[in-house]
Amino acid sequence: SLRPSFSVPLQTHNLSVRSGAELTYTTIFLARDLILSKHSEVCGFVVVTGTDTLEDFAFLLGLLLDPFLRANKISVVFTAAMKPADIKGYDGEANLEQAIQVALNPQAADCGVIVTMNDSIHISQYITKSDSQLIGSFRSVPVGCIGQIRSGNAIFYYQPPPLSPSMYNPEFVSVPATTIEKLRIAIWVLTISPIFPPSTFLSTLDGLVVCGSGTGSLPMALIDYLSPEWTSKIPIVI
């Protein structure tokens, strides 16, 4: 149970997801539409989800909503638990309390989607999970957390940077989930003596992400293979 000091009334909505491994675009867009329909009725939103895909959920919801959230002063805070409820040191209850504290803080309304985990406050565009089990696994790379919970209070050390026009499209706030779900985008990881994606495979895609070595270095043979034949047909991101 939450501390009695939380006098604000709470509403709950079930997104019908059993674990982070079952996260779908439908769920993410359902959360977006719920926020859009309810934002004028509440002080803020807290999204409780599994840690396996928390950063994915928060990052995409931020892409969809951050300009709208900042313009309308709406706080959206993600949280979760690294330890199961039946294990000593369970962090879920404390994280939920802190997420509510952060959501009620006026400074959170200027940050877009944020994540509160284990005394730290993170911007969704930088959050990453660095370990599958450790309590302090969520970190912001390369900027560090935007704030912390200290002595029971949410303290913000700085405000988030301006939104990059190259990352945010005004149409994201209303694009239907079915549009995204129909897209076929593959991630192709290169190793030593890499195998190139077959043409029959590329012809089925709407986009390709190529994970190269180091800073994204690609063999010249792969560049010649993809460009211009395939770069003229689908977006290819390195």
Protein Blocks (a to p, Z undefined) as FASTA:
>chain_A
ZZfklmbccddddehiabfklgcfklmmmmmmmmmmmmmmpgbdcddddfklmmmmmmmm
mmmmmmmmmmnopacdddddfbdfkbghiaklmmmmmmmmmmmpmklmmnopaddeehia
cdfklgccfbfkbmklpccdfkbpabdceehiacdfbdcddddfklpcfklmmpcfklmm
mpccddddddehiadddfklmmmpgbdcdddehjopacfklmmmmpmklmmmbccdZZ
